[in-house]
Amino acid sequence: METTSPQNAKTMSIIVTKGTLDWAYPPFILATTAAAMDVKVSMFFTFYGLGLLKKKLDLQISPLGKPDMEMPMMGMHMKMPNLIAALPGVNAASTTMMKNLIKKKGVASIEDLRAAAIESDVEFIGCQMTLDLFELDRKDMIDGMTLGGAATYMEKALNSHINLFI
């Protein structure tokens, strides 16, 4: 079995660009799993992904533009046509259905996964340009987040064994 030393420690960088409920799961699950395997993880949150670092999360899901999205309903898996997804109220209904499914199946919430990542020393870097572009206030973001830009991400990515774009 390979031992880990500072000279050969594994590292992973993840650039997080999406902030919907369904897109929030992959980066946090991969980051916490890697951290549990002694991988040093850095996550760079930019554009809509930066919203995942807000203190108060109100994540939604949108089936619009996702013709392959299937939800278990009435004992089968049903796809939602884009025409239906475009109707008012469908995002709210889809979000409620997804949150109920997550709870029913015992899947951790994004808040819990984010807390687990923090406990596991995953580094959170918020994109300064995005913060400025969307006129977000730093005080609305979680504690422990550092700010950086593209060069900060590139420095992490160039020195990482694994780079993911989510």
Secondary structure, DSSP 8 states (H G I E B T S, - for coil): -----TTT--EEEEEE---SHHHHHHHHHHHHHHHHTT-EEEEEE-GGGGGGGBSS-------TT-TT-EEEETTEEEE--HHHHTSTTHHHHHHHHHHHHHHHTT---HHHHHHHHHHTT-EEEEEHHHHHHTT--GGGB-TT-EEE-HHHHHHHHHT-SEEEE-
